[in-house]
Amino acid sequence: MSTSETNRLPRHTSFAASLAVQCRVVGALMMRELHTRYGRENIGYLWLIAEPLMLGTVIALVHSGGSGHDTGINPVAFAVVGYTIFIMFRGIVNRSEGAIESNAALLYHRMVTVMDFTIARSLLEAAGTFVAFTILLTFCIIFDFAEPPPRPLELIGGIALVFWFSFSLAMIVTGGTYEKKLLERFVHPFTYFMIPLSGAFFQVAWIPQPYREYLLYNPLPQIFEIVRYGAFEDANLEYVNLPYIIGFCIVLTALGLVAMRSAKNRIHLH
């Protein structure tokens, strides 16, 4: 076989090389999403952080005169931690609605997939809210509303679980709402409906039985308990079932992958 024929043979790409390419694709999609949302001026990018920062500040001010419910946790810090992390959940799920339609032209590029721009949108929302959360929590510490997180690994782990849960739902929404305008209309109401059911503004221990038992079928309040356990010394994990949370997220992820594959099979580029 000649050298020229050998050079034309397909080369197997290693997993690391493929992963590096997809990381560059996701990075490029994140920059495109930033430009689309906020324009190409650098100051516009600040809105990614400013929006959750302002919302979190307003919620903190509203709770500044409240009591700590005999938990030892300052209500301002409690609200900041709960609401800013909930914004991440809401943003990731809401942004997934209509994602395929708004990015369909990108699928002409062989390396771009539906999963890529779903990941890009989710990471962008997570980055903005995490920075806002860090800034607000820092101010809470400076103004003596809170102590530095006593269990930072649990705090990061809890936030990672919120992201996993949110991203799994985002995949289901991305695939499930493609070419289904009626279903799209339920996405935003769903995230608002989740506010009182998320555990962002209350501890599970505050809920009386039998409602507490029903609430715990939803893994999100348990995940918020982990976030607060990492952020506050007086929080605990009494009502957290980690295997249940992980199992629930695995099932959601599997359903999300099925929904994405189903949508991919229905996409027709013209």
C-alpha positions, 0 to 999 in steps of 0.5 A: 500500500502506498504512503498516499493511500495510507494517509487517506485512511481514517485515523482513530481519534483518542477519547482525550482528543475527542473530549478536547475538541468537544470542550472547545466546541462548548466553549465557543457556544458559550461565547456565542450565547453571551454575544447573543444575549448581551451583545459584544460589549464587555460591560454586557457580560456583567449582566450574567452576574448582575441579574442574579446578584440584584435578585438575591440582594432584594430577597436578602433585604426582604428577609433582613428583618426576619427571625432565624426560626430558632435555628441559629442561622441568620435569615439574610444569609439563609435567603441568600444561600437559598435563593441564589442557588434556586436561581441556578435551577430556574435559569438552567431549566428555563433556558432549555426551553426552545434551545433546539429551535434557536440553535438549529443552524449550528447543527450544520456543523458536524462537530456541534450536537444538541447536547453541546449547546444544552451543556453550554447554556447550562454551564453559563447559567451555573457560572453566573449564579455561582459568582453572584452567590459567592459575592453575596455570601462574601458580603454576608460574612463581611457584615457579620450575617454569616460565618465562613462556610464550615464545610465547604466540600459539602457546600460545593457538593450540594451545588453540584447536585443542584446543577446535576438535577437541573441539567437532567431536567434541562435535557428532558425539556430540551428534547421534550419541547422540541416542536411542541409549543404547548409543552413549552408554555408549561416550563416557566410556570413549572419553575415558579411552582417549584419555588415553594417545593424546592426547600430554598426558603425553608428547612425540611424540619419546619414542615409538619408531618405528614407533609414532610414525608410527601415533600421528601419524594422531591429530591430538591429540598434534600439537596438544599439541606446539603447546601445549607449543611455546607454553608452553616454550622447549625444546619444538619443532614437529618432528612437527607437520603443521598442514595435516593438523591443520586438514584433520582438524578441518574433516572432523570439523566437517563430520561433526558438522554432518551428525550434528546435522542428522540428530538435529534431523530426528528430534526430535519435541516433544510 
